[in-house]
Amino acid sequence: MNEFSERLLSDASRKDKARFRPLILIVVPLAAILFQVYVPRFLPFLSYLELPLLITLHFALSRREPISALLYGAAIGLVQDSLSNQKIGMYGIVKTLVGYFAASVGLRFDVENPFITFILGFFFYCFHQFFYWVLTRALLGQLVNFDLEQTLIFGLLNAAVAIPLFHILDKLRVTAQS
Amino acid sequence: MEFILNRYRNLTVLLIVVTAQLLLIAYQVRTAKDVPLVRVWAVTAVTPVERMLEWGRRNTWGFVEDYFFLLNTRQQNEQLQKELGRLKLENQYLKTELSTADRAKALGQFQAQSPSKMIAARIIGNGTGANSKAVFVDRGSGSGIENGMAVVTPDGIVGKVIAAYPTASLVLLITDANFAAGVISQKNRVHGTLKGQGHDGTVLVDYVQSEEKVDPGEWFYTSGDDRIFPKGFPVGQVTTIRNGHNFKEVYVTPSGFQNGLEEVLIVLEGVHQAIPEWEMASPGINLIPAPPTEGTDAASPQTPPVANTDADRLKEQYRQAGDAQHHTFGEGAPGSTPPDFTRLPGIRENGGVVAGAKPSPAGPGTPNNAQTPPASGQQASQPGAATAAAVPVKPKPKAPLLVTDPTDADPDEPAVAVAPPRRADADTGSKKKSTGDANTEILPPAPAPKPKPNVR
């Protein structure tokens, strides 16, 4: 095991657990959802951005507590569902799983590394889209096509956006030694 | 058990949360009911912020654009550009206002002309579904909006309301994969079901039988079959047609999105309308008037049609007789006096005298000078020649045998029999009495006509 891999796989539990002010926890995802609802009307090319997912991912990776991460993801997903024309719970389930798995991953990896952030952003975007597609077909019986190529490209773009976004969000947290 | 829950606490919570949401979805799917409370909370929390953002954008977007424009040009001539920028800012503002006013005016005109009762709404945001095409409008149940109401623009249909909240409504666009509506083609009246494709651009008209005819460029209109869209709203124009296995795949470009989506109309009470004729649905194509029929003058549309058959000729003669006696066919009340068909032109008046002309005092024994060709044109133009031509001497009928007089008058009868109505009736009064015609008015004998000079 070289120095790089040691840094990546260092025991993250020894590191700080991020804490956020309650206002930040409410305002940031709300702003992300507003962005998703409002901005693509005028800048359609930004519709690929899944900011609520990136917010969930950042919180889970920073917080590294699976329960709070999955509850946070579920809450964001349910709000997203409420603003969509789908059944309530679709985004909720997917983001619950994203929050849980991201928090579990956060315990293992040094998530402050931009490379790890990029990889995780790409992976969880693809996971999010694929699982949403599975739920749409399995639970709702809708024959929606899964565009793999588009998902991969959008996954790369979201991962690229995740790096500066996580950097900004890191400024908002209040660190405390666990 | 407690050990297991403590050891697998994270997993247990995950399972509980996921199961709860699965049950929530199952409840919604099974009962086909929504969870309105959650949605109302979310929409009520989000839409006011959206309204504020939209208001801010409308009022500041032009200013921001012009500000950056000024930054780029200030180096050239700062003073001039400041002035130019101010004017541009004002111009931009006025253009925006004018554009808004134009759109509002167009919507208002359409709203006023359409028999359906509508309410205008502004789009304030998009839905969040991954593959869905839905938008929020700023009218909700407080404005009378209900689920299932049609959403249109003057250019065509846009979608339907799928959720009405107190302050906003969610509109499913026709491009959404879950959208469906009944449509009918304009030219060939082909019925189909409009389905969204999940992406912008085109929509599919499904369930069109392979043997049915649909032309590229043909317009589709709402058929009213779905009970959501009133009949007669434009949907779009056919761009592509493919022959499928059982049905044709007809792709239509929606016309409702042509000018962008900012303001829409929600149909509160729909009224079915007639689908316009095919020729009228060719905007931008100049159609000249139809060529005149051979033998008629295009400049005189009142010219009667050419009598091609005996029936046409007979009909024309009756019409002329009616016109001469100021009678309009089809308007006489029962028991009213019918026109005098004993004065049909072409039977007794082929000599050139119009019906109703006064008889010549020359009497029946006058020689028929009109049939004698004049020696010269000067002679023909003389008053005496004109007088002779006006003498209603009855010639032999030139009309076909089918052109007969219903009164079966003798064509050799002297022309004096053709007289003004009352006088003629007086002359033939005894004859009509003997026929016993119930429709003939019998008048007392009139005094003998005074001789009058023939004046043309």
Interface residues (C-beta under 8 A of the other chain):
Chain A: L30 I33 L34 Q36 V37 Y38 P40 R41 F42 S47 P66 I67 L70 L71 A74 L78 V79 Q80 D81 S82 L83 S84 N85 Q86 K87 I88 G89 M90 Y91 G92 I93 T96 L97 Y100 S104 Q129 Y132 T136 L139 L140 Q142 V144
Chain B: R9 N10 V13 L14 V17 V18 Q21 L22 L24 I25 A26 Q28 V29 D34 V35 V38 R39 W41 A42 V43 A45 V46 V49 E50 L53 E54 R57 I123 I124 G125 N126 G127 T128 G129 A130 N131 S132 A134 V135 F136 I162 A163 L170 L172 D176 A177 N178 G198
